Amino acid sequence: MPAPTETILILGGTAEANQLVSRIRIMRPEARIVLSLAGRTATPVLPEGCAVRVGGFGGADGLAAFLAQEGVTHLVDAAHPFAAGISRNAARAAEVADVPRVALVRPAWEPRDGDRWTRVACLGDACNALPAKARPLLALGRQHLAPFARRSDLDVVVRMIEPPDPPLPFPAEIVLSRPSPDADEEAELLQRLGVSHLVCRNSGGAASYAKVEAARRRGLPVIMIERPPSVPPPVAGSIDEVLTLLGMDPSV
């Protein structure tokens, strides 16, 4: 079998990365696609038609070596908007290995009429912004919960895809489920749990926006953690823009 003309490495972990794999597979069926995941979720949702790599590369140098070893012709950084370290390493590795790179950064959410946002810069500020005896839903991911351990006055609710291992560093009501894309379901969950505040990161995109819309419907305050500085260009705001930068026709 002849070697593929293209090897596209996609740094994933987002719904957009999975969608991008599917689009490229249709448009360039002869290309080799490798989807890289950090490995934080034991049972990730995976697209068809690609190789999957799980785990880190060993920094920018390790990623640069991987790009050269695997003959990667294009690097797409479609990691989470808050995965700043991964994106910095991707930009540096692409420069070292002389591989074209594009970052897919979905637009951030903006407040709408009826939203009650308090914008904060980091997890620590989010913890400080909660009033005494609040019952917040921490929609943050298990690796971002430790700063809230010092607030023993809070009655915390945490939603997680998988049970925490090791256990959380503070008492909390744990809801084991993926976020719903339906704002009605999210609003019902907030009401049923008696949540007083939503704490989340400004991830942007449609996949996880329902919780923000649900908070607006319920009139709940939202502690919104702002994003880290943007990644170096070139940056695309949509899958179609990525495809265009990869030399593909997104209308196909």
PyMOL commands that set and color helices and strands:
alter all, ss='L'
color gray80, all
select helices_A, chain A and resi 15-27+59-69+84-97+123-129+142-144+146-150+183-193+210-218+239-245
alter helices_A, ss='H'
color red, helices_A
select strands_A, chain A and resi 7-11+32-37+51-54+74-77+101-104+117-120+136-139+157-160+173-176+197-201+222-225+235-236
alter strands_A, ss='S'
color yellow, strands_A
deselect
rebuild
show_as cartoon
